[in-house]
Amino acid sequence: MVALSDEKYILFTTFRRDGTPVSTPVWIVPLEGETFAFWTSSGSGKAKRLAHTSRVRFQPSDGRGRVKAGSTASEGSARVVEGAELDHIRQLVIAKYGFMTKVTKTLGTLIGIARGKRIPYGDRGVIVTPSTGSPAPPDASGA
C-alpha cells in the first residue's frame, strides 16, 4: 500500500464560508508522521479559504483531479505557513518534482500576464494534519 504522502497528486478540498467544497489537485511532500505539505500562492482560493477554516478533505488523484479508484477521502486540518517552514517545504517539493517546478512556475507566470494579474508563485506553504479516525463522508459533489 502506498502512503498518501508518496502519491504524486492528491485532490485537496477546502470549504467556502457557506460550506461548499472546492477541490484542486496538488503536489504533496511528506513531513513528520502522517503530516504532509505543499506550496501554493497567497492569492490562491485555497489560501483564502484556509484563512477562515482549517477543515480540509483529501484523496489520492491524478493531475486532473480524478480520484484514484479504490481510494478513500480523508479529513484533516491545514494551516498556511511562511518563513522557515515554507523554505523546508520548497526544498522537499523541488527534490520530489524537480524540473516540473520550473515548468509550472513559467506557465503560471505566463497565464498571470495573459490575465493581467500578477499572482505570486509558491509563496506560501500548506501543512496538512490528517484527523485520526474514520474516513470522510462523501459529499454531494463527489469530491
Accessible surface in RSA format (square Angstrom, percent):
REM  Atomic radii and reference values for relative SASA: ProtOr
REM  Chains: A
REM  Algorithm: Lee & Richards
REM  Probe-radius: 1.40
REM  Slices: 20
REM RES _ NUM      All-atoms   Total-Side   Main-Chain    Non-polar    All polar
REM                ABS   REL    ABS   REL    ABS   REL    ABS   REL    ABS   REL
RES MET A   1   242.75 125.7 152.46 100.9  90.29 215.0 130.06 110.6 112.69 149.3
RES VAL A   2    93.50  61.5  76.36  69.1  17.13  41.3  80.76  70.2  12.74  34.5
RES ALA A   3    53.80  49.5  40.69  62.8  13.11  29.8  51.35  72.3   2.45   6.5
RES LEU A   4    43.97  24.5  34.33  24.6   9.64  24.2  36.50  25.6   7.46  20.1
RES SER A   5    19.84  16.8  17.91  23.9   1.93   4.4   4.82  10.3  15.02  21.0
RES ASP A   6    90.20  63.2  67.80  67.5  22.40  53.0  17.55  41.3  72.65  72.5
RES GLU A   7    15.78   9.1  13.27  10.0   2.51   6.0   2.51   4.9  13.27  10.8
RES LYS A   8   116.58  56.9 110.56  67.8   6.03  14.3  60.41  54.4  56.18  59.8
RES TYR A   9    52.26  24.4  51.72  29.4   0.55   1.4  24.38  18.3  27.88  34.4
RES ILE A  10     0.00   0.0   0.00   0.0   0.00   0.0   0.00   0.0   0.00   0.0
RES LEU A  11    16.38   9.1  15.35  11.0   1.03   2.6  15.35  10.8   1.03   2.8
RES PHE A  12     1.68   0.8   0.42   0.3   1.25   3.3   0.42   0.3   1.25   3.6
RES THR A  13     1.90   1.4   1.90   1.9   0.00   0.0   0.00   0.0   1.90   2.9
RES THR A  14     1.24   0.9   1.24   1.3   0.00   0.0   0.75   1.0   0.49   0.7
RES PHE A  15     8.33   4.2   8.33   5.2   0.00   0.0   8.33   5.1   0.00   0.0
RES ARG A  16   120.94  50.8 116.85  59.6   4.09   9.7  30.92  42.3  90.02  54.6
RES ARG A  17   200.70  84.3 164.17  83.7  36.53  87.0  69.58  95.1 131.12  79.5
RES ASP A  18   118.50  83.0  75.89  75.5  42.62 100.8  51.33 120.8  67.17  67.0
RES GLY A  19    39.19  48.3   0.00   N/A  39.19  48.3  26.94  73.9  12.24  27.4
RES THR A  20    52.50  37.3  47.65  48.3   4.85  11.6  33.97  45.6  18.53  28.0
RES PRO A  21    35.42  25.8  21.41  19.5  14.00  50.9  21.48  17.7  13.94  86.6
RES VAL A  22    33.09  21.8  28.71  26.0   4.38  10.6  32.38  28.1   0.71   1.9
RES SER A  23    41.30  34.9  12.47  16.6  28.83  66.4  11.60  24.7  29.70  41.6
RES THR A  24    42.62  30.3  42.07  42.7   0.54   1.3  30.76  41.3  11.86  17.9
RES PRO A  25    41.38  30.2  27.80  25.3  13.58  49.4  27.80  23.0  13.58  84.4
RES VAL A  26    14.48   9.5   8.97   8.1   5.50  13.3  14.48  12.6   0.00   0.0
RES TRP A  27    29.91  12.0  24.88  12.0   5.03  11.8  21.69  11.6   8.22  13.3
RES ILE A  28     0.00   0.0   0.00   0.0   0.00   0.0   0.00   0.0   0.00   0.0
RES VAL A  29     0.91   0.6   0.91   0.8   0.00   0.0   0.91   0.8   0.00   0.0
RES PRO A  30    57.93  42.2  52.71  48.0   5.22  19.0  52.71  43.5   5.22  32.4
RES LEU A  31    43.07  24.0  19.07  13.6  24.00  60.3  26.95  18.9  16.12  43.4
RES GLU A  32   153.73  88.3 145.43 110.0   8.30  19.8  63.50 122.8  90.23  73.7
RES GLY A  33    77.51  95.6   0.00   N/A  77.51  95.6  43.54 119.5  33.97  76.1
RES GLU A  34   142.14  81.6 127.99  96.8  14.15  33.7  53.96 104.4  88.18  72.0
RES THR A  35    29.25  20.8  28.59  29.0   0.67   1.6   9.95  13.4  19.31  29.2
RES PHE A  36     0.85   0.4   0.85   0.5   0.00   0.0   0.85   0.5   0.00   0.0
RES ALA A  37     0.00   0.0   0.00   0.0   0.00   0.0   0.00   0.0   0.00   0.0
RES PHE A  38     2.47   1.2   2.47   1.5   0.00   0.0   2.47   1.5   0.00   0.0
RES TRP A  39    33.24  13.3  23.70  11.5   9.55  22.4  18.41   9.8  14.83  24.1
RES THR A  40     9.23   6.6   2.46   2.5   6.77  16.1   7.02   9.4   2.21   3.3
RES SER A  41    14.40  12.2  12.36  16.5   2.04   4.7  12.36  26.3   2.04   2.9
RES SER A  42    37.87  32.0  23.06  30.8  14.82  34.1  13.50  28.8  24.37  34.1
RES GLY A  43    26.20  32.3   0.00   N/A  26.20  32.3  16.56  45.5   9.64  21.6
RES SER A  44    20.94  17.7  11.72  15.6   9.23  21.3  20.94  44.6   0.00   0.0
RES GLY A  45    32.25  39.8   0.00   N/A  32.25  39.8  19.43  53.3  12.82  28.7
RES LYS A  46    27.07  13.2  25.60  15.7   1.47   3.5   3.96   3.6  23.11  24.6
RES ALA A  47    10.43   9.6   5.16   8.0   5.27  12.0   5.55   7.8   4.88  12.9
RES LYS A  48   130.77  63.8 119.34  73.2  11.44  27.2  75.93  68.3  54.85  58.4
RES ARG A  49    35.75  15.0  35.28  18.0   0.46   1.1  11.50  15.7  24.25  14.7
RES LEU A  50    15.99   8.9   0.46   0.3  15.53  39.0   0.52   0.4  15.47  41.6
RES ALA A  51    92.31  84.9  47.57  73.4  44.74 101.8  59.01  83.1  33.31  88.2
RES HIS A  52    60.28  32.9  23.47  16.3  36.81  94.2  24.20  24.9  36.09  42.0
RES THR A  53    39.30  28.0  31.74  32.2   7.56  18.0  22.53  30.3  16.77  25.4
RES SER A  54    57.55  48.6  51.08  68.2   6.47  14.9  23.35  49.7  34.20  47.9
RES ARG A  55    98.47  41.3  94.55  48.2   3.91   9.3  47.39  64.8  51.08  31.0
RES VAL A  56     0.00   0.0   0.00   0.0   0.00   0.0   0.00   0.0   0.00   0.0
RES ARG A  57     7.71   3.2   7.71   3.9   0.00   0.0   2.31   3.2   5.40   3.3
RES PHE A  58     3.44   1.7   2.14   1.3   1.31   3.4   2.95   1.8   0.49   1.4
RES GLN A  59    19.92  11.1  19.28  14.1   0.64   1.5   3.50   7.5  16.42  12.5
RES PRO A  60    17.16  12.5  17.16  15.6   0.00   0.0  17.16  14.2   0.00   0.0
RES SER A  61     2.72   2.3   0.00   0.0   2.72   6.3   0.00   0.0   2.72   3.8
RES ASP A  62    46.16  32.3  42.47  42.3   3.68   8.7  37.09  87.3   9.06   9.0
RES GLY A  63    36.70  45.3   0.00   N/A  36.70  45.3  12.56  34.5  24.14  54.1
RES ARG A  64   194.97  81.9 163.64  83.4  31.33  74.6  42.41  58.0 152.56  92.5
RES GLY A  65    14.40  17.8   0.00   N/A  14.40  17.8   3.52   9.7  10.88  24.4
RES ARG A  66   151.74  63.7 143.29  73.0   8.45  20.1  75.83 103.6  75.90  46.0
RES VAL A  67    62.42  41.1  43.62  39.5  18.80  45.3  43.62  37.9  18.80  51.0
RES LYS A  68    98.46  48.0  92.13  56.5   6.33  15.1  58.80  52.9  39.66  42.2
RES ALA A  69   109.12 100.3  69.75 107.6  39.37  89.6  80.91 113.9  28.21  74.7
RES GLY A  70    87.48 107.9   0.00   N/A  87.48 107.9  44.63 122.5  42.85  96.0
RES SER A  71    34.32  29.0   8.58  11.5  25.74  59.3  17.30  36.8  17.01  23.8
RES THR A  72    78.43  55.8  64.16  65.0  14.27  34.0  38.45  51.6  39.98  60.4
RES ALA A  73    12.25  11.3   9.12  14.1   3.13   7.1   9.12  12.8   3.13   8.3
RES SER A  74    38.94  32.9  38.60  51.5   0.34   0.8  11.71  24.9  27.23  38.2
RES GLU A  75    36.28  20.8  33.40  25.3   2.88   6.9  14.49  28.0  21.79  17.8
RES GLY A  76     6.83   8.4   0.00   N/A   6.83   8.4   1.07   2.9   5.77  12.9
RES SER A  77    49.78  42.1  48.59  64.8   1.19   2.7  25.34  54.0  24.43  34.2
RES ALA A  78     5.97   5.5   0.00   0.0   5.97  13.6   2.96   4.2   3.01   8.0
RES ARG A  79   124.31  52.2 120.29  61.3   4.02   9.6  62.78  85.8  61.53  37.3
RES VAL A  80    55.53  36.5  27.70  25.1  27.83  67.1  27.70  24.1  27.83  75.5
RES VAL A  81     8.14   5.4   2.53   2.3   5.61  13.5   8.14   7.1   0.00   0.0
RES GLU A  82   101.01  58.0  89.81  67.9  11.20  26.7  22.26  43.1  78.75  64.3
RES GLY A  83    46.30  57.1   0.00   N/A  46.30  57.1  41.04 112.6   5.26  11.8
RES ALA A  84    84.66  77.8  68.03 105.0  16.63  37.8  70.71  99.6  13.95  36.9
RES GLU A  85    71.96  41.3  66.66  50.4   5.31  12.6  37.43  72.4  34.53  28.2
RES LEU A  86    11.49   6.4  11.49   8.2   0.00   0.0  11.49   8.1   0.00   0.0
RES ASP A  87    72.49  50.8  70.67  70.3   1.82   4.3  22.94  54.0  49.55  49.4
RES HIS A  88    90.94  49.7  88.89  61.8   2.05   5.3  62.97  64.9  27.97  32.5
RES ILE A  89     1.26   0.7   1.26   0.9   0.00   0.0   1.26   0.9   0.00   0.0
RES ARG A  90    78.29  32.9  78.29  39.9   0.00   0.0  31.43  43.0  46.85  28.4
RES GLN A  91   122.49  68.5 112.97  82.6   9.52  22.7  42.84  91.2  79.65  60.4
RES LEU A  92    52.44  29.2  50.37  36.0   2.07   5.2  50.62  35.5   1.82   4.9
RES VAL A  93     0.95   0.6   0.95   0.9   0.00   0.0   0.95   0.8   0.00   0.0
RES ILE A  94    85.55  48.7  83.09  61.9   2.46   5.9  83.09  59.8   2.46   6.7
RES ALA A  95    88.05  81.0  47.80  73.8  40.26  91.6  59.63  84.0  28.42  75.3
RES LYS A  96    77.55  37.8  42.27  25.9  35.28  84.0  50.70  45.6  26.85  28.6
RES TYR A  97    17.59   8.2   5.17   2.9  12.42  32.3  10.27   7.7   7.32   9.0
RES GLY A  98    30.73  37.9   0.00   N/A  30.73  37.9  28.91  79.3   1.82   4.1
RES PHE A  99   147.57  73.8 135.59  84.0  11.98  31.2 138.34  83.9   9.23  26.4
RES MET A 100    86.47  44.8  86.19  57.0   0.29   0.7  62.59  53.2  23.88  31.6
RES THR A 101     9.50   6.8   8.02   8.1   1.48   3.5   3.21   4.3   6.29   9.5
RES LYS A 102   139.29  68.0 134.30  82.4   4.99  11.9  85.53  77.0  53.76  57.3
RES VAL A 103    44.27  29.1  39.80  36.0   4.48  10.8  44.07  38.3   0.20   0.5
RES THR A 104    40.64  28.9  36.52  37.0   4.11   9.8  37.47  50.3   3.17   4.8
RES LYS A 105   112.01  54.6 112.01  68.7   0.00   0.0  55.16  49.6  56.86  60.6
RES THR A 106    77.22  54.9  72.68  73.7   4.55  10.8  51.15  68.7  26.07  39.4
RES LEU A 107    94.09  52.4  94.09  67.3   0.00   0.0  94.09  66.1   0.00   0.0
RES GLY A 108    36.98  45.6   0.00   N/A  36.98  45.6  26.78  73.5  10.19  22.8
RES THR A 109    42.67  30.3  37.25  37.8   5.42  12.9  31.77  42.7  10.90  16.5
RES LEU A 110   101.44  56.5  97.02  69.4   4.42  11.1  97.35  68.4   4.09  11.0
RES ILE A 111    85.60  48.7  83.93  62.5   1.66   4.0  85.60  61.6   0.00   0.0
RES GLY A 112    10.37  12.8   0.00   N/A  10.37  12.8  10.08  27.7   0.29   0.6
RES ILE A 113   114.76  65.3  97.54  72.7  17.21  41.5 102.52  73.8  12.24  33.2
RES ALA A 114    91.24  83.9  48.11  74.2  43.13  98.1  60.03  84.5  31.21  82.7
RES ARG A 115   173.41  72.8 143.54  73.2  29.88  71.1  43.02  58.8 130.39  79.0
RES GLY A 116    70.23  86.6   0.00   N/A  70.23  86.6  36.50 100.2  33.73  75.5
RES LYS A 117   123.71  60.4 115.03  70.6   8.68  20.7  67.71  60.9  56.01  59.7
RES ARG A 118   186.43  78.3 157.25  80.2  29.18  69.5  73.65 100.7 112.78  68.4
RES ILE A 119    87.36  49.7  69.39  51.7  17.98  43.3  69.82  50.3  17.54  47.6
RES PRO A 120    59.54  43.4  46.95  42.8  12.59  45.8  58.58  48.4   0.96   6.0
RES TYR A 121    70.17  32.8  46.37  26.4  23.79  61.9  47.41  35.6  22.75  28.0
RES GLY A 122     4.04   5.0   0.00   N/A   4.04   5.0   1.33   3.6   2.71   6.1
RES ASP A 123    32.95  23.1  30.03  29.9   2.91   6.9  23.16  54.5   9.78   9.8
RES ARG A 124    59.96  25.2  59.96  30.6   0.00   0.0   0.68   0.9  59.29  35.9
RES GLY A 125     0.00   0.0   0.00   N/A   0.00   0.0   0.00   0.0   0.00   0.0
RES VAL A 126     0.00   0.0   0.00   0.0   0.00   0.0   0.00   0.0   0.00   0.0
RES ILE A 127    16.52   9.4  15.49  11.5   1.03   2.5  15.49  11.2   1.03   2.8
RES VAL A 128     0.00   0.0   0.00   0.0   0.00   0.0   0.00   0.0   0.00   0.0
RES THR A 129    70.08  49.8  68.16  69.1   1.91   4.6  48.18  64.7  21.90  33.1
RES PRO A 130    30.05  21.9  20.00  18.2  10.06  36.6  20.00  16.5  10.06  62.5
RES SER A 131    71.47  60.4  45.30  60.5  26.17  60.3  33.68  71.7  37.79  52.9
RES THR A 132   140.87 100.2 111.57 113.1  29.30  69.8  84.91 114.1  55.96  84.6
RES GLY A 133    73.97  91.2   0.00   N/A  73.97  91.2  38.43 105.5  35.54  79.6
RES SER A 134    99.84  84.4  68.52  91.4  31.32  72.2  42.67  90.9  57.17  80.1
RES PRO A 135    77.25  56.3  62.54  57.0  14.72  53.5  65.75  54.3  11.50  71.5
RES ALA A 136    11.24  10.3   0.00   0.0  11.24  25.6   1.73   2.4   9.50  25.2
RES PRO A 137    89.33  65.1  83.23  75.9   6.10  22.2  89.12  73.6   0.21   1.3
RES PRO A 138   123.67  90.1  99.48  90.7  24.19  87.9 104.55  86.3  19.12 118.8
RES ASP A 139    37.68  26.4  20.73  20.6  16.95  40.1  29.37  69.1   8.32   8.3
RES ALA A 140   119.40 109.8  69.92 107.9  49.49 112.6  82.95 116.8  36.46  96.6
RES SER A 141    78.26  66.1  35.19  47.0  43.08  99.2  47.23 100.6  31.03  43.5
RES GLY A 142    60.16  74.2   0.00   N/A  60.16  74.2  34.71  95.3  25.45  57.0
RES ALA A 143    20.89  19.2   8.36  12.9  12.53  28.5  15.50  21.8   5.39  14.3
END  Absolute sums over single chains surface
CHAIN  1 A     8337.7       6280.7       2057.0       4877.9       3459.8
END  Absolute sums over all chains
TOTAL          8337.7       6280.7       2057.0       4877.9       3459.8
